[in-house]
Amino acid sequence: MLRGPRRSEGRRRKEFFPRAASASLQLLSRLPAGLVVAFSHSPTAPPIPDPPAPAPRTPHLLRRSERPQPSREGAPGTEAPSSLSAPAALVVAVAVVVVVVSAVAWAMANYIHVPPGSPEVPKLDVTVQDQEEQRCREGALSLLQHLRPHWDPQEVTLQVFTDGITNKLIGCYVGNAMEDVVLVRIYGNKTELLVDRDEEVKSFRVLQAHGCAPQLYCTFNNGLCYEFIQGEALDPKHVCNPAIFRLIARQLAKIHAIHAHNGWIPKSNLWLKMRKYFSLIPTGFADEDLNKRFLSDIPSSQILQEEMNWMKRILSNLGSPVVLCHNDLLCKNIIYNEKQGDVQFIDYEYSGYNYLAYDIGNHFNEFAGVSDVDYSLYPSRELQNQWLRSYLEAYKEYKGFGTEVTEKEVEILFIQVNQFALASHFFWGLWALIQAKYSTIEFDFLGYAIVRFNQYFKMKPEVTALKMPE
């Protein structure tokens, strides 16, 4: 004879489901706010199912002040009502647990782990004003009191570097030899919309720990200080020189070969960042001439949205590994030391886990320059094949796979790189639109956005026609 559950068992089950939901929600509330917010915008986040709609005229679903109150606590037949039915509570509990676990997994996959033993980076409570020369000098000297206390402030020379279009960079030194130079980088206006500064510092420290970055001296309220690298910042004419581009390929391979912590499988946040940028682009400009250019030369929001969806669908399935990337390897971010015969990369604002092919494709796009963009300088098929072969040989060597590279491997990487170059154009097009709205640096950001989007649509038919080898 079949028997249903005893009343005590039924009551325990009814009590469990609301408690499970409550416990799961408490667990979610204890997660860092940034993690929860970031995950809520993640394209990989599973949807949280809505609880079933309450039945009409159910007393226990009224607001607390509207509920009928029992005459005395614990009276027979006045069990405390549950805010959710058992099945509904189970759905919510399971959903929340899935979200919590997935959120943690997603965050860990994107987490940049600083190796144990890495030196701590002091944070100084100093703000450097960059609008007035005298106040800028005063702020820089305040930093140097901590970093170079033995320097005489009267003898300190400040040299402004003007190559950056995001931040202001100042070199501080004494004497004429420039043997010890402290670089002070002051963040540009509203760049916190574009850059996660905590992640930048973590990337800097990881790369420093692996011998791929200079020493990071400190951070301050609106910037950071780091070691000056001796050498020459490159131009487009340099990066197509075989002797130099082989060094660049090898150095990039070294960064890409850095292992994720404890064997984590990292995930790219490219699409998440791109959607964030898309949400920040302006809808117009107060300046009439600027607004006319914007409305006539920038694709509509609908077109941009469609292109983002297309890229995510196509490029995510190319099979490019996700590795630690520089993500902004323009020519001026490469320092070549001819005497030592090596190159180093600088500026890690956009560093993070991304598709390997994106990092290379982005670098190839930068052959065209920034101030006077000329896409006729985009590397030829022959140059790319040489570059990619040098890269693959170095990457395999750093990963412990030998150095033999096949023609098929070069061909596959060539296709991945050139198709991901589309995403690079699109990303920096969105970036430039945001800068056009907020940046105080004198640069035609709107014009730069127009150039990048035009090149995206010009390049798209050609690179999407490329087919993977059998």
C-alpha positions in Angstrom: 0.0 0.0 0.0 1.4 3.4 -1.0 1.6 6.0 1.6 2.3 9.7 1.3 4.8 11.5 3.4 4.2 12.0 7.0 3.0 15.5 8.0 6.3 16.2 9.7 8.2 15.3 6.5 5.9 17.6 4.5 6.4 20.4 6.9 10.2 20.0 6.8 10.2 20.1 3.0 8.0 23.2 2.9 10.3 24.9 5.4 13.5 23.9 3.5 12.7 25.5 0.2 12.2 29.1 1.4 15.3 28.6 3.6 17.3 27.4 0.6 16.3 30.4 -1.4 17.1 32.7 1.5 20.5 31.2 2.0 21.3 31.4 -1.7 20.3 35.0 -1.8 22.5 35.7 1.3 25.4 34.0 -0.4 24.9 36.2 -3.5 24.7 39.3 -1.3 28.1 38.5 0.1 29.8 38.5 -3.2 31.8 41.7 -4.1 29.4 44.2 -5.7 31.7 44.6 -8.8 31.6 40.9 -9.4 27.8 40.7 -9.3 27.4 43.8 -11.5 30.0 42.6 -14.0 28.4 39.1 -14.1 25.0 40.6 -14.6 26.2 42.1 -17.8 28.1 39.1 -18.9 26.9 37.5 -22.2 27.5 34.1 -20.6 25.4 34.7 -17.5 22.5 32.3 -17.3 19.1 34.1 -16.9 17.5 34.1 -13.5 14.0 32.7 -13.9 11.2 34.8 -12.5 9.2 33.2 -9.7 5.7 32.1 -10.6 3.1 34.9 -10.4 1.2 34.9 -7.1 -2.3 33.6 -7.2 -4.9 36.4 -6.6 -6.3 37.1 -3.2 -3.7 35.0 -1.4 -3.4 36.6 2.0 0.3 35.8 2.7 1.4 37.7 -0.5 -0.1 41.0 0.7 2.2 43.7 2.0 3.1 43.2 5.6 0.8 45.9 6.9 -2.2 44.3 5.0 -1.7 40.8 6.4 -4.3 39.5 8.8 -2.5 39.1 12.2 -3.1 36.0 14.4 -4.6 36.7 17.8 -1.6 35.2 19.6 1.7 33.8 18.5 1.8 30.1 18.1 -1.9 29.5 18.2 -3.1 26.3 16.6 -3.8 26.6 12.9 -1.8 29.8 12.6 1.4 28.5 11.1 3.7 31.3 9.8 2.9 31.7 6.1 5.6 31.2 3.5 6.3 34.0 1.0 6.8 31.4 -1.7 5.3 28.1 -2.4 7.7 25.1 -2.1 8.1 24.6 -5.9 8.6 28.3 -6.5 11.1 28.5 -3.7 13.0 25.5 -5.2 13.1 27.2 -8.6 14.5 30.4 -7.1 17.0 28.6 -4.8 18.4 26.5 -7.7 18.5 29.5 -10.0 20.3 31.6 -7.5 22.8 28.9 -6.7 23.5 28.5 -10.5 24.0 32.2 -10.8 26.3 32.3 -7.8 28.4 29.4 -9.0 28.5 30.7 -12.6 29.3 34.3 -11.4 32.3 33.0 -9.4 33.4 30.8 -12.3 33.1 33.7 -14.8 34.9 36.1 -12.5 37.7 33.6 -11.9 38.1 33.0 -15.6 38.7 36.7 -16.1 40.7 37.2 -12.9 44.3 38.3 -13.3 46.3 36.6 -10.6 49.4 38.4 -9.3 52.1 35.7 -8.6 53.0 35.2 -4.9 56.0 37.1 -3.8 55.4 40.0 -6.2 56.3 43.3 -4.4 53.4 45.3 -3.2 52.8 48.6 -5.0 52.3 51.6 -2.6 49.4 53.9 -3.2 50.2 57.5 -2.5 47.5 60.0 -1.6 48.6 62.6 -4.1 46.7 64.2 -7.0 48.7 65.6 -9.9 47.1 68.5 -11.7 48.0 68.5 -15.4 46.3 71.7 -16.6 48.8 74.1 -15.2 52.5 73.6 -15.5 53.4 74.8 -12.0 50.7 72.7 -10.2 51.8 69.7 -12.3 55.4 70.2 -11.2 54.3 70.5 -7.6 52.3 67.2 -7.8 55.2 65.4 -9.4 57.7 66.6 -6.8 55.3 65.4 -4.1 55.6 61.9 -5.6 59.3 62.1 -5.9 59.6 62.9 -2.2 58.5 59.3 -1.6 60.2 57.7 -4.6 63.5 59.6 -4.8 63.9 61.4 -1.5 67.6 62.0 -2.1 66.8 64.2 -5.2 67.1 67.9 -4.8 63.7 69.4 -6.0 65.5 72.4 -7.5 67.5 70.1 -9.8 64.6 68.0 -11.0 63.8 68.3 -14.7 60.3 67.5 -16.0 60.0 66.5 -19.6 56.5 66.2 -21.1 55.9 63.4 -23.6 53.2 64.2 -26.1 52.8 60.9 -27.9 49.8 59.7 -25.8 46.2 60.4 -26.8 44.7 59.0 -23.6 47.0 60.2 -20.8 49.7 62.7 -20.0 53.2 61.3 -19.5 56.0 63.2 -17.7 59.6 62.1 -17.3 61.3 63.2 -14.1 65.1 63.1 -13.7 68.2 65.0 -12.4 71.3 65.7 -14.4 71.7 65.4 -18.2 72.4 61.7 -18.6 68.8 60.5 -17.9 70.2 57.4 -16.2 67.4 57.2 -13.7 64.1 58.5 -15.0 60.7 58.2 -13.1 57.7 58.3 -15.5 54.6 59.9 -14.1 51.5 59.0 -16.0 48.4 61.2 -15.3 45.1 59.6 -16.3 43.1 61.4 -18.9 39.6 62.9 -18.2 36.9 60.3 -17.7 39.2 57.4 -18.7 37.8 55.4 -15.8 34.9 54.8 -18.1 37.2 53.0 -20.5 39.8 51.4 -18.2 39.6 49.3 -15.1 42.6 50.8 -13.2 42.8 47.9 -10.7 43.0 45.4 -13.5 45.7 47.6 -15.2 47.8 47.5 -12.1 47.4 43.7 -11.8 48.4 43.2 -15.4 51.4 45.5 -14.9 52.5 43.4 -11.9 52.0 40.1 -13.7 54.0 41.2 -16.7 56.7 42.6 -14.4 56.9 39.3 -12.5 57.6 37.5 -15.9 60.2 40.0 -17.1 57.8 41.7 -19.6 57.4 45.1 -18.0 59.4 47.8 -16.2 59.2 48.3 -12.4 56.0 49.8 -11.2 57.0 52.3 -8.4 53.6 53.4 -7.1 50.0 54.4 -7.9 48.5 57.8 -6.9 45.0 59.2 -7.0 45.0 59.9 -10.7 47.8 58.0 -12.1 50.9 55.8 -11.6 54.7 56.0 -11.7 57.0 53.5 -13.3 60.5 52.9 -14.5 61.6 54.5 -17.8 62.8 52.0 -20.4 65.8 53.1 -22.4 65.3 52.9 -26.1 63.3 54.4 -29.0 59.5 54.4 -29.4 58.8 52.9 -32.8 57.0 54.4 -35.8 55.2 52.5 -38.6 58.4 52.5 -40.7 60.1 50.4 -38.0 57.5 47.7 -37.4 57.8 46.4 -41.0 61.6 45.9 -40.6 62.2 42.1 -40.4 64.9 42.4 -37.8 62.6 44.4 -35.5 59.2 42.7 -36.2 60.8 39.3 -35.3 61.7 40.7 -31.9 58.1 42.1 -31.5 56.6 38.7 -32.5 58.8 36.9 -30.0 58.0 39.3 -27.2 54.3 39.1 -27.8 54.5 35.3 -27.8 56.3 35.4 -24.4 53.3 37.4 -23.0 50.8 35.1 -24.6 52.5 32.0 -23.1 52.1 33.2 -19.5 50.1 30.6 -17.8 46.8 31.4 -16.1 46.9 30.7 -12.4 46.5 27.1 -11.2 45.5 25.9 -14.7 42.4 28.2 -14.9 40.8 28.3 -18.3 40.5 32.0 -19.0 37.7 33.6 -21.0 37.8 36.7 -23.1 35.9 39.8 -22.0 36.2 41.4 -25.4 32.4 41.3 -26.1 31.6 42.5 -22.6 33.9 45.5 -23.0 32.6 46.2 -26.5 29.0 46.3 -25.2 30.0 48.5 -22.3 31.6 51.0 -24.8 28.6 50.8 -27.0 26.4 51.9 -24.1 28.6 54.9 -23.5 28.9 56.3 -27.0 27.3 59.8 -27.4 24.0 60.3 -29.3 25.1 63.8 -30.4 27.4 66.7 -29.8 26.7 70.3 -28.7 29.1 71.6 -31.3 27.1 72.0 -34.6 29.9 71.0 -37.0 31.0 68.1 -34.9 27.4 66.9 -34.7 26.9 67.1 -38.4 30.0 64.9 -39.0 28.8 62.5 -36.3 25.3 62.1 -37.8 26.5 61.8 -41.4 29.7 59.7 -41.0 29.1 57.4 -38.0 26.8 54.3 -38.6 23.5 54.2 -36.7 23.2 52.5 -33.4 21.1 49.8 -35.0 23.9 49.0 -37.5 26.5 49.0 -34.8 24.5 46.6 -32.7 24.0 44.3 -35.6 27.7 44.2 -36.4 28.6 43.5 -32.8 26.2 40.5 -32.8 27.6 39.3 -36.0 31.2 39.5 -34.8 30.5 37.7 -31.6 28.8 34.9 -33.4 31.5 34.5 -36.1 34.8 35.4 -34.4 34.1 33.5 -31.1 34.0 30.3 -33.1 37.3 30.7 -35.0 39.1 28.6 -32.4 41.6 31.3 -31.3 43.0 30.6 -27.8 42.3 33.0 -25.0 45.5 34.3 -23.5 46.9 37.2 -21.5 47.0 40.0 -24.1 48.4 43.5 -24.3 45.4 44.7 -26.4 46.9 48.0 -27.4 50.1 47.3 -29.2 50.4 50.5 -31.3 53.9 51.5 -32.5 54.5 54.0 -29.8 53.9 51.3 -27.1 56.9 49.4 -28.4 60.3 50.5 -27.2 63.3 49.2 -29.2 66.8 49.1 -27.7 69.1 48.7 -30.6 72.2 48.4 -28.3 70.7 45.5 -26.4 68.9 44.1 -29.5 65.5 43.7 -27.8 62.0 45.3 -27.5 59.8 46.0 -24.6 56.1 46.9 -24.5 54.6 49.7 -22.4 51.2 50.9 -21.3 49.0 48.1 -20.0 45.7 50.0 -19.6 43.8 47.6 -21.8 45.7 44.4 -21.0 43.7 41.3 -20.0 42.5 38.0 -21.2 41.5 38.0 -24.8 41.7 36.1 -28.1 45.3 35.6 -29.2 44.4 36.5 -32.8 42.8 39.8 -31.6 46.1 41.0 -30.1 48.0 40.3 -33.3 45.3 41.6 -35.6 45.2 44.8 -33.5 48.9 45.2 -33.8 48.7 44.8 -37.6 46.1 47.5 -37.8 48.5 49.8 -35.9 51.0 49.6 -38.8 48.9 52.4 -40.3 49.7 54.8 -37.5 47.5 57.0 -35.3 47.8 60.7 -36.1 48.0 60.3 -39.9 46.3 57.0 -40.5 47.4 55.2 -43.7 45.9 51.7 -44.2 48.1 51.2 -47.3 50.7 50.4 -44.7 48.7 47.4 -43.4 51.2 44.4 -43.6 51.2 42.4 -46.9 50.4 38.7 -47.0 54.1 38.0 -47.4 55.1 40.1 -44.4 52.3 38.6 -42.3 53.4 35.1 -43.1 57.0 35.8 -42.0 55.7 37.6 -38.8 53.3 34.8 -37.9 55.8 32.1 -38.5 58.3 33.8 -36.1 55.5 34.2 -33.6 54.4 30.6 -33.7 58.0 29.3 -33.4 58.5 31.5 -30.3 55.0 30.7 -28.8 55.6 26.9 -29.2 59.1 27.3 -27.7 57.7 29.1 -24.6 54.9 26.6 -24.2 57.3 23.7 -24.5 56.0 22.3 -27.8 59.2 22.6 -29.8 59.6 25.1 -32.7 58.4 23.3 -35.8 55.6 25.2 -37.5 53.6 23.9 -40.5 52.2 25.9 -43.4 48.7 25.0 -42.3 49.3 26.5 -38.8 50.5 29.7 -40.4 47.4 29.8 -42.7 45.0 29.2 -39.9 46.5 31.9 -37.8 46.6 34.3 -40.8 42.8 33.9 -41.2 42.1 34.2 -37.5 44.2 37.4 -37.2 42.7 39.2 -40.2 39.2 38.4 -39.2 39.8 39.5 -35.6 41.3 42.7 -37.0 37.7 43.7 -37.7 37.0 43.5 -34.0 40.0 45.8 -33.3 38.7 48.4 -35.8 35.2 48.3 -34.2 36.5 48.4 -30.6 38.7 51.5 -31.2 35.9 53.1 -33.2 33.6 52.9 -30.1 36.5 54.0 -27.9 37.2 57.1 -30.0 33.5 58.2 -29.9 33.6 58.2 -26.1 36.9 60.1 -26.1 35.4 62.6 -28.5 32.8 63.4 -25.9 35.0 63.5 -22.8 38.7 63.9 -23.6 40.5 67.2 -23.0 43.4 66.2 -25.2 43.7 68.0 -28.5 43.1 65.2 -31.0 40.4 64.6 -33.6 38.8 61.6 -31.9 35.6 61.8 -34.0 37.7 61.8 -37.2 39.6 58.8 -35.8 36.4 56.9 -35.1 35.2 57.6 -38.7 38.4 56.2 -40.1 38.2 53.0 -38.0 34.6 52.3 -38.8 35.2 53.0 -42.5 38.1 50.5 -42.5 36.0 47.9 -40.7 33.3 47.9 -43.5 36.0 48.2 -46.2 37.9 45.2 -44.9 35.0 43.0 -43.9 34.1 41.4 -47.3 37.7 40.6 -48.1 38.6 38.9 -44.8 35.3 37.1 -44.4 35.9 35.5 -47.8 38.9 33.7 -46.3 38.3 30.0 -45.7 40.0 27.7 -43.2 42.2 25.0 -44.8 40.9 21.5 -44.8 
